[in-house]
Amino acid sequence: MQQSPQHPLDPLAVRVWTISQIFISLLLFLLVIGLYIVVGWLDWPSWLTPLSLIVAVLYIPFVFLVPKLRWKYFRYEVSAKEIYIQSGFLLISKTLIPMVRVQHVNTRQGPLLRRYGLSELEIHTAGGGSFLIPVLNVEEADELRNRIGSWVRRVAEDE
């Protein structure tokens, strides 16, 4: 494949990643509250609480910005010979996986992905590495898993 991959992730990826980031932000906020209590109780330096609060507040725009950018720049392409994955928005990673290196493919869902009818496609290679196409519609992920599995079996039979 010479050109950049064309297939985007499911648009619901933005919502799922945003919800996930909100959850992480709430945990960060609870840590700030805990730090505030510990600073007062143990007589730690008083600048720790404002600093942690500033970090928590500066993190808020990333909760909504990063998922949109991640979705915008993630692309993938699957052919009978290779899988091409492009990810990242500051540091762009382009990964080309020859079909002859693929060992097995599986789909997985956590509770949040299941709630939105989405799934992840995980591709395992002969070198022990694994690659992820993170947020696909369940039907699309299952179809890709079956298609890649079929191609891998065909490549194995040809060798």
GUSE-247089 format. One line per 2 residues: number of its first residue (from 1); for each residue x, y negated, z negated of N, C-alpha, C. Coordinates in Angstrom, 3 decimals. Example, Ala and Ser with C-alpha at 12.3 -4.5 7.8 and 13.67 -1.06 7.14 Angstrom:
2
1	13.190:5.690:-7.800:12.300:4.500:-7.800:13.200:3.300:-7.800  12.850:2.250:-7.080:13.670:1.060:-7.140:12.900:-0.030:-7.870
//
This chain:
159
1	0.843:1.182:0.000:0.000:0.000:0.000:0.883:-1.237:0.000  0.732:-2.068:0.985:1.546:-3.264:1.082:0.867:-4.484:0.464
3	-0.433:-4.589:0.627:-1.130:-5.763:0.110:-1.502:-5.567:-1.354  -1.848:-6.657:-2.018:-2.246:-6.586:-3.421:-3.528:-5.778:-3.559
5	-3.702:-5.120:-4.709:-4.930:-4.356:-4.910:-6.150:-5.275:-4.917  -7.279:-4.747:-4.465:-8.471:-5.576:-4.267:-9.576:-5.377:-5.301
7	-9.627:-4.234:-5.965:-10.760:-3.928:-6.840:-10.621:-4.592:-8.207  -11.604:-5.407:-8.603:-11.576:-5.997:-9.944:-12.209:-5.043:-10.956
9	-12.039:-5.353:-12.211:-12.713:-4.609:-13.266:-14.174:-5.035:-13.317  -14.968:-4.309:-14.073:-16.366:-4.670:-14.264:-16.431:-6.050:-14.928
11	-17.331:-6.932:-14.471:-17.436:-8.269:-15.071:-17.757:-8.252:-16.570  -18.361:-7.175:-17.054:-18.639:-7.074:-18.490:-17.360:-6.972:-19.319
13	-16.226:-6.778:-18.658:-14.940:-6.717:-19.365:-14.715:-7.991:-20.168  -15.109:-9.128:-19.612:-14.915:-10.409:-20.305:-15.678:-10.392:-21.628
15	-16.915:-9.934:-21.598:-17.735:-9.896:-22.816:-17.139:-8.926:-23.843  -16.762:-7.741:-23.388:-16.211:-6.726:-24.299:-14.917:-7.225:-24.931
17	-14.028:-7.783:-24.127:-12.765:-8.287:-24.664:-12.989:-9.479:-25.584  -13.958:-10.336:-25.275:-14.253:-11.481:-26.138:-14.769:-11.004:-27.490
19	-15.681:-10.045:-27.485:-16.196:-9.495:-28.745:-15.057:-8.886:-29.555  -14.185:-8.182:-28.889:-13.037:-7.580:-29.558:-12.136:-8.658:-30.168
21	-11.898:-9.734:-29.424:-11.075:-10.839:-29.926:-11.753:-11.552:-31.098  -13.075:-11.679:-31.049:-13.804:-12.299:-32.160:-13.622:-11.459:-33.418
23	-13.718:-10.144:-33.280:-13.513:-9.247:-34.416:-12.112:-9.442:-35.002  -11.105:-9.511:-34.150:-9.729:-9.735:-34.608:-9.616:-11.097:-35.298
25	-10.300:-12.108:-34.758:-10.278:-13.445:-35.358:-10.905:-13.443:-36.744  -11.985:-12.692:-36.902:-12.615:-12.600:-38.219:-11.672:-11.948:-39.226
27	-10.953:-10.921:-38.792:-9.962:-10.302:-39.676:-8.855:-11.295:-40.033  -8.421:-12.077:-39.051:-7.405:-13.099:-39.293:-7.919:-14.135:-40.295
29	-9.176:-14.521:-40.151:-9.784:-15.484:-41.069:-9.841:-14.908:-42.486  -10.188:-13.629:-42.613:-10.207:-12.986:-43.929:-8.807:-12.950:-44.540
31	-7.788:-12.754:-43.703:-6.408:-12.795:-44.198:-6.045:-14.187:-44.712  -6.510:-15.222:-44.022:-6.248:-16.601:-44.466:-6.902:-16.839:-45.824
33	-8.136:-16.372:-45.980:-8.828:-16.523:-47.266:-8.067:-15.761:-48.355  -7.644:-14.529:-48.030:-6.861:-13.748:-48.991:-5.559:-14.436:-49.355
35	-4.899:-15.020:-48.371:-3.652:-15.737:-48.622:-3.903:-16.951:-49.515  -5.006:-17.634:-49.283:-5.369:-18.788:-50.109:-5.522:-18.362:-51.572
37	-6.175:-17.236:-51.791:-6.376:-16.734:-53.155:-5.043:-16.327:-53.777  -4.209:-15.623:-53.013:-2.918:-15.153:-53.524:-1.986:-16.326:-53.814
39	-1.979:-17.341:-52.957:-1.114:-18.517:-53.169:-1.474:-19.202:-54.482  -2.769:-19.346:-54.752:-3.194:-19.976:-56.002:-2.917:-19.109:-57.218
41	-3.058:-17.821:-57.056:-2.916:-16.893:-58.175:-1.456:-16.628:-58.532  -0.602:-16.448:-57.524:0.801:-16.097:-57.768:1.746:-17.295:-57.716
43	1.196:-18.472:-57.525:2.003:-19.685:-57.478:3.056:-19.626:-56.365  2.626:-19.155:-55.198:3.485:-19.149:-54.016:3.536:-20.560:-53.436
45	4.423:-20.810:-52.460:4.494:-22.157:-51.862:3.136:-22.588:-51.295  2.759:-23.808:-51.593:1.425:-24.292:-51.208:1.292:-24.544:-49.704
47	2.377:-24.630:-48.971:2.304:-24.886:-47.528:1.873:-23.651:-46.743  1.890:-22.461:-47.356:1.499:-21.241:-46.646:0.033:-21.259:-46.204
49	-0.840:-21.753:-47.074:-2.269:-21.753:-46.741:-2.578:-22.681:-45.568  -2.152:-23.960:-45.592:-2.447:-24.812:-44.432:-1.823:-24.293:-43.140
51	-0.619:-23.744:-43.239:0.039:-23.202:-42.051:-0.767:-22.038:-41.470  -1.212:-21.140:-42.327:-1.990:-19.999:-41.830:-3.334:-20.455:-41.279
53	-3.926:-21.479:-41.857:-5.194:-22.014:-41.346:-4.986:-22.657:-39.974  -3.888:-23.383:-39.805:-3.576:-23.990:-38.502:-3.396:-22.907:-37.440
55	-2.670:-21.854:-37.779:-2.472:-20.745:-36.835:-3.816:-20.122:-36.469  -4.678:-19.914:-37.462:-5.996:-19.319:-37.204:-6.837:-20.213:-36.297
57	-6.804:-21.518:-36.519:-7.590:-22.452:-35.693:-7.028:-22.516:-34.275  -5.703:-22.522:-34.138:-5.096:-22.546:-32.806:-5.374:-21.261:-32.028
59	-5.676:-20.179:-32.726:-5.965:-18.898:-32.080:-7.350:-18.888:-31.428  -8.262:-19.712:-31.913:-9.653:-19.699:-31.439:-9.783:-19.876:-29.922
61	-9.103:-20.831:-29.262:-9.254:-20.937:-27.800:-8.841:-19.665:-27.057  -7.860:-18.951:-27.599:-7.412:-17.716:-26.954:-8.490:-16.638:-26.976
63	-9.371:-16.712:-27.969:-10.462:-15.737:-28.073:-11.320:-15.772:-26.815  -11.529:-16.951:-26.262:-12.409:-17.099:-25.106:-11.645:-17.227:-23.784
65	-10.420:-17.698:-23.829:-9.643:-17.920:-22.614:-8.952:-16.649:-22.107  -8.299:-15.923:-22.988:-7.518:-14.746:-22.580:-8.373:-13.678:-21.898
67	-9.554:-13.321:-22.424:-10.354:-12.309:-21.713:-10.717:-12.707:-20.282  -11.021:-13.980:-20.058:-11.356:-14.437:-18.699:-10.149:-14.337:-17.768
69	-8.994:-14.755:-18.255:-7.777:-14.682:-17.436:-7.371:-13.237:-17.180  -7.501:-12.415:-18.200:-7.161:-10.996:-18.049:-8.025:-10.343:-16.971
71	-9.331:-10.633:-17.000:-10.239:-10.073:-15.995:-9.919:-10.622:-14.600  -9.649:-11.919:-14.539:-9.405:-12.566:-13.247:-8.198:-11.977:-12.521
73	-7.159:-11.622:-13.259:-5.916:-11.190:-12.622:-5.701:-9.679:-12.588  -6.546:-8.901:-13.241:-6.383:-7.444:-13.195:-7.045:-6.908:-11.935
75	-6.294:-6.133:-11.167:-6.810:-5.513:-9.938:-6.240:-4.109:-9.832  -6.954:-3.265:-9.127:-6.451:-1.910:-8.893:-6.899:-1.425:-7.528
77	-6.187:-0.432:-7.025:-6.502:0.185:-5.732:-6.119:1.657:-5.841  -6.992:2.520:-5.356:-6.729:3.960:-5.393:-6.851:4.507:-3.982
79	-5.802:5.199:-3.530:-5.847:5.868:-2.227:-5.401:7.315:-2.422  -5.455:8.096:-1.373:-5.078:9.510:-1.460:-3.594:9.688:-1.772
81	-2.780:8.672:-1.523:-1.333:8.795:-1.734:-0.827:8.114:-2.997  -1.544:7.071:-3.478:-1.023:6.318:-4.613:-2.110:5.527:-5.330
83	-1.758:5.104:-6.533:-2.613:4.236:-7.339:-1.806:2.971:-7.589  -2.411:1.831:-7.328:-1.726:0.547:-7.458:-2.477:-0.275:-8.499
85	-1.785:-0.673:-9.573:-2.397:-1.446:-10.653:-1.630:-2.751:-10.815  -2.364:-3.856:-10.821:-1.768:-5.176:-11.050:-2.434:-5.773:-12.278
87	-1.626:-6.220:-13.236:-2.180:-6.804:-14.453:-1.316:-7.964:-14.920  -1.854:-8.729:-15.854:-1.129:-9.852:-16.430:-1.443:-11.155:-15.736
89	-1.350:-12.249:-16.488:-1.579:-13.561:-15.887:-0.394:-14.489:-16.094  0.385:-14.300:-17.134:1.635:-15.051:-17.277:2.785:-14.230:-16.710
91	2.878:-13.011:-17.175:3.849:-12.056:-16.638:3.053:-11.028:-15.852  3.181:-11.063:-14.552:2.394:-10.180:-13.692:3.138:-8.867:-13.503
93	2.450:-7.783:-13.783:3.006:-6.440:-13.636:2.305:-5.741:-12.478  3.092:-5.201:-11.560:2.543:-4.446:-10.430:3.103:-3.036:-10.519
95	2.215:-2.061:-10.679:2.619:-0.671:-10.863:2.083:0.177:-9.725  2.957:0.919:-9.102:2.593:1.823:-8.018:2.848:3.249:-8.505
97	1.794:4.048:-8.570:1.895:5.415:-9.073:1.664:6.376:-7.914  2.705:7.086:-7.468:2.496:8.064:-6.396:1.597:9.200:-6.897
99	0.687:9.653:-6.055:-0.243:10.702:-6.444:0.485:11.989:-6.838  1.680:12.221:-6.248:2.434:13.438:-6.592:2.940:13.409:-8.032
101	2.992:12.232:-8.664:3.458:12.108:-10.049:2.331:12.224:-11.067  1.084:12.152:-10.619:-0.058:12.193:-11.540:-0.243:13.620:-12.052
103	-0.290:13.772:-13.375:-0.502:15.079:-14.007:-1.986:15.322:-14.270  -2.608:14.377:-14.941:-4.044:14.478:-15.186:-4.628:13.095:-15.436
105	-5.946:13.044:-15.344:-6.680:11.784:-15.482:-7.835:12.039:-16.434  -8.073:11.104:-17.345:-9.235:11.245:-18.211:-9.915:9.899:-18.422
107	-11.172:9.965:-18.804:-11.916:8.763:-19.149:-12.168:8.797:-20.647  -12.290:7.615:-21.230:-12.592:7.538:-22.656:-13.429:6.299:-22.933
109	-14.187:6.370:-24.032:-15.050:5.270:-24.441:-14.972:5.102:-25.949  -14.841:3.868:-26.383:-15.018:3.559:-27.790:-16.460:3.101:-27.975
111	-16.851:2.773:-29.190:-18.241:2.366:-29.426:-18.642:1.103:-28.655  -17.733:0.147:-28.541:-18.056:-1.094:-27.831:-18.223:-0.846:-26.336
113	-17.335:-0.072:-25.752:-17.463:0.259:-24.326:-18.741:1.060:-24.070  -19.040:2.008:-24.956:-20.244:2.827:-24.795:-21.502:1.957:-24.854
115	-21.493:0.967:-25.737:-22.642:0.057:-25.892:-22.962:-0.666:-24.581  -21.932:-0.985:-23.807:-22.120:-1.719:-22.551:-22.059:-0.823:-21.315
117	-22.037:0.485:-21.511:-22.022:1.408:-20.373:-20.724:1.364:-19.588  -19.609:1.203:-20.307:-18.298:1.083:-19.673:-17.375:2.198:-20.142
119	-16.267:2.345:-19.454:-15.317:3.403:-19.766:-13.918:2.979:-19.324  -12.904:3.600:-19.915:-11.517:3.389:-19.504:-11.048:4.608:-18.727
121	-10.222:4.376:-17.733:-9.636:5.465:-16.959:-8.152:5.517:-17.291  -7.707:6.643:-17.839:-6.307:6.802:-18.227:-5.639:7.797:-17.287
123	-4.509:7.387:-16.721:-3.781:8.188:-15.742:-2.452:8.601:-16.367  -2.215:9.905:-16.486:-0.980:10.435:-17.069:-0.067:10.919:-15.952
125	1.225:10.572:-16.056:2.174:10.938:-14.999:3.181:11.972:-15.486  3.906:12.540:-14.535:4.877:13.599:-14.819:5.992:13.126:-15.746
127	6.347:11.877:-15.698:7.415:11.355:-16.541:6.992:11.137:-17.979  5.759:11.459:-18.309:5.268:11.285:-19.668:4.595:9.949:-19.903
129	4.564:9.095:-18.902:3.913:7.802:-19.058:2.416:7.896:-18.826  1.714:6.884:-19.280:0.288:6.814:-18.982:-0.057:5.380:-18.603
131	-1.045:5.252:-17.747:-1.470:3.957:-17.232:-2.971:3.850:-17.421  -3.436:2.630:-17.651:-4.835:2.429:-17.993:-5.501:1.453:-17.033
133	-6.656:1.848:-16.537:-7.561:0.910:-15.872:-8.652:0.696:-16.910  -8.646:-0.463:-17.596:-9.327:-0.584:-18.873:-10.852:-0.642:-18.904
135	-11.517:-1.357:-18.056:-12.960:-1.536:-18.231:-13.669:-1.335:-16.901  -14.190:-0.125:-16.725:-14.927:0.221:-15.512:-16.329:0.664:-15.889
137	-17.256:0.504:-14.962:-18.580:1.071:-15.116:-18.408:2.579:-15.286  -19.215:3.214:-16.131:-19.065:4.647:-16.414:-19.108:5.482:-15.139
139	-20.052:5.175:-14.249:-20.175:5.950:-13.014:-18.932:5.797:-12.141  -18.429:4.571:-12.048:-17.232:4.319:-11.241:-16.013:5.029:-11.838
141	-15.877:4.979:-13.168:-14.751:5.647:-13.830:-14.812:7.157:-13.614  -16.008:7.737:-13.743:-16.156:9.182:-13.527:-15.854:9.552:-12.078
143	-16.338:8.729:-11.153:-16.100:8.996:-9.726:-14.609:8.904:-9.406  -13.930:7.895:-9.938:-12.481:7.754:-9.721:-11.721:8.921:-10.349
145	-12.111:9.311:-11.560:-11.457:10.444:-12.225:-11.571:11.705:-11.373  -12.776:11.967:-10.873:-12.993:13.159:-10.051:-12.236:13.080:-8.726
147	-12.247:11.894:-8.112:-11.560:11.725:-6.830:-10.045:11.878:-6.993  -9.476:11.238:-8.019:-8.034:11.355:-8.260:-7.681:12.805:-8.596
149	-8.503:13.446:-9.422:-8.272:14.855:-9.757:-8.272:15.735:-8.523  -9.183:15.465:-7.612:-9.258:16.224:-6.358:-8.000:16.005:-5.523
151	-7.556:14.755:-5.420:-6.343:14.453:-4.653:-5.115:15.098:-5.285  -5.048:15.069:-6.613:-3.904:15.665:-7.313:-3.863:17.168:-7.055
153	-5.016:17.835:-7.103:-5.059:19.273:-6.811:-4.616:19.547:-5.377  -5.063:18.707:-4.447:-4.699:18.878:-3.040:-3.195:18.689:-2.842
155	-2.618:17.671:-3.492:-1.175:17.422:-3.390:-0.407:18.600:-3.985  -0.883:19.135:-5.115:-0.211:20.270:-5.758:-0.260:21.508:-4.867
157	-1.360:21.702:-4.163:-1.484:22.855:-3.262:-0.559:22.723:-2.058  -0.338:21.497:-1.598:0.519:21.265:-0.430:1.993:21.530:-0.730
159	2.373:21.441:-1.988:3.798:21.612:-2.338:4.176:23.035:-2.520
//
